[in-house]
């Protein structure tokens, strides 16, 4: 019997601890709830108006930025359309795009070097052909002098 009484006492102690914990949690929730601002219809209306004003401002800002982007895109298209470098056009137009000018100058320098190299090869070939012509002329003179002798 003693053990049954002891179990009853432990059970009652457990229930009391659970009830006290629940009471403490409820009191804590009530304290936290009382510290928060009361939600009133005026605060809600003001908040909604602020959000609507902010949304309106954001829409105007989006429209303004969209127009600016369109203008910038048109300017870029005009820059690209007005400045083309090709052998058919004037290479000395005023340039707005420095990178394009730099790449064009690099291309022209490479072309110049390759043309100079080809010119040097042609000069060497010309000198070689001139030497062959001189040798042929000398042989021809030798034949003509041999034919004159006979």
C-alpha positions as CSV (number, residue, x, y, z in Angstrom):
1,X,0.0,0.0,0.0
2,X,2.8,2.3,0.7
3,X,4.0,2.1,-2.8
4,X,0.5,3.0,-4.2
5,X,0.4,6.1,-2.0
6,X,3.9,7.0,-3.1
7,X,2.8,6.7,-6.8
8,X,-0.3,8.9,-6.1
9,X,1.9,11.6,-4.5
10,X,4.4,11.5,-7.5
11,X,1.5,11.7,-9.9
12,X,0.0,14.7,-8.1
13,X,3.4,16.4,-8.0
14,X,3.8,15.9,-11.8
15,X,0.3,17.3,-12.5
16,X,1.1,20.3,-10.3
17,X,4.4,21.0,-12.1
18,X,2.7,20.8,-15.5
19,X,-0.1,23.1,-14.4
20,X,2.4,25.6,-12.9
21,X,4.4,25.5,-16.2
22,X,1.2,26.1,-18.3
23,X,0.2,29.0,-16.0
24,X,3.6,30.5,-16.4
25,X,3.5,30.2,-20.2
26,X,0.0,31.8,-20.3
27,X,1.2,34.7,-18.1
28,X,4.3,35.2,-20.4
29,X,2.1,35.2,-23.5
30,X,-0.2,37.8,-21.9
31,X,2.7,40.0,-21.0
32,X,4.1,39.9,-24.5
33,X,0.7,40.5,-26.1
34,X,0.1,43.6,-23.9
35,X,3.4,45.1,-24.9
36,X,2.6,45.0,-28.7
37,X,0.9,47.9,-30.3
38,X,-2.8,47.6,-30.7
39,X,-3.8,47.3,-34.3
40,X,-6.3,50.0,-35.1
41,X,-8.1,50.8,-38.3
42,X,-6.3,54.2,-38.5
43,X,-2.9,52.5,-38.3
44,X,-4.0,50.0,-40.9
45,X,-5.3,52.8,-43.2
46,X,-2.1,54.8,-42.8
47,X,0.1,51.8,-43.5
48,X,-2.0,50.9,-46.6
49,X,-1.7,54.5,-47.8
50,X,2.0,54.4,-47.3
51,X,2.3,51.2,-49.2
52,X,0.1,52.5,-52.0
53,X,2.2,55.7,-52.2
54,X,5.4,53.6,-52.3
55,X,4.0,51.3,-55.0
56,X,3.0,54.4,-57.0
57,X,6.5,55.9,-56.6
58,X,8.1,52.5,-57.6
59,X,5.9,52.3,-60.7
60,X,6.9,55.9,-61.8
61,X,10.6,55.0,-61.1
62,X,10.2,51.8,-63.2
63,X,8.7,53.9,-66.0
64,X,11.4,56.5,-65.8
65,X,14.2,53.9,-65.8
66,X,12.6,52.1,-68.7
67,X,12.5,55.3,-70.7
68,X,16.2,56.0,-69.9
69,X,17.1,52.5,-70.9
70,X,15.3,52.9,-74.2
71,X,17.1,56.2,-74.9
72,X,20.5,54.6,-74.0
73,X,19.7,51.7,-76.3
74,X,18.8,54.1,-79.2
75,X,22.0,56.0,-78.6
76,X,24.1,52.8,-78.7
77,X,22.4,51.7,-81.9
78,X,23.1,55.1,-83.4
79,X,26.7,54.9,-82.4
80,X,27.1,51.4,-83.8
81,X,25.3,52.3,-87.0
82,X,27.2,55.6,-87.6
83,X,30.6,54.1,-87.0
84,X,31.7,51.2,-89.2
85,X,35.2,50.6,-90.2
86,X,35.6,48.9,-93.6
87,X,37.9,49.4,-96.5
88,X,35.1,51.1,-98.4
89,X,34.5,53.8,-95.9
90,X,36.6,56.6,-94.5
91,X,38.9,55.3,-91.8
92,X,39.5,58.8,-90.3
93,X,36.0,59.6,-89.1
94,X,35.7,60.8,-85.5
95,X,35.5,57.8,-83.3
96,X,33.3,57.5,-80.2
97,X,34.1,53.9,-79.3
98,X,37.7,53.7,-78.1
99,X,37.8,49.9,-77.9
100,X,36.6,49.6,-81.5
101,X,39.3,52.1,-82.6
102,X,41.9,50.2,-80.7
103,X,41.0,46.9,-82.2
104,X,40.9,48.5,-85.7
105,X,44.4,50.1,-85.2
106,X,45.7,46.7,-84.1
107,X,44.1,45.0,-87.2
108,X,45.6,47.7,-89.5
109,X,49.1,47.3,-87.9
110,X,48.9,43.5,-88.4
111,X,47.8,44.0,-92.0
112,X,50.7,46.5,-92.5
113,X,53.2,44.0,-91.1
114,X,51.9,41.2,-93.3
115,X,52.0,43.5,-96.4
116,X,55.6,44.6,-95.5
117,X,56.6,40.9,-95.2
118,X,55.0,40.1,-98.6
119,X,56.7,43.2,-100.1
120,X,60.1,42.0,-98.8
121,X,59.5,38.5,-100.2
122,X,58.6,40.1,-103.6
123,X,61.9,42.1,-103.4
124,X,63.9,39.0,-102.8
125,X,62.1,37.2,-105.6
126,X,62.7,40.2,-107.9
127,X,66.4,40.2,-107.0
128,X,66.6,36.5,-107.7
129,X,64.8,36.9,-111.0
130,X,67.2,39.8,-111.9
131,X,70.1,37.5,-111.2
132,X,68.7,34.8,-113.4
133,X,68.1,37.3,-116.2
134,X,71.7,38.6,-115.9
135,X,72.9,35.0,-116.1
136,X,70.8,34.3,-119.1
137,X,72.0,37.5,-120.8
138,X,75.6,36.4,-120.1
139,X,74.9,33.0,-121.5
140,X,73.2,34.6,-124.5
141,X,76.3,36.8,-125.0
142,X,78.4,33.7,-124.7
143,X,76.4,32.0,-127.4
144,X,76.4,35.0,-129.6
145,X,80.1,35.4,-129.2
146,X,80.6,31.7,-129.9
147,X,78.5,31.9,-133.0
148,X,80.4,35.0,-134.2
149,X,83.6,33.2,-133.8
150,X,82.5,30.3,-135.9
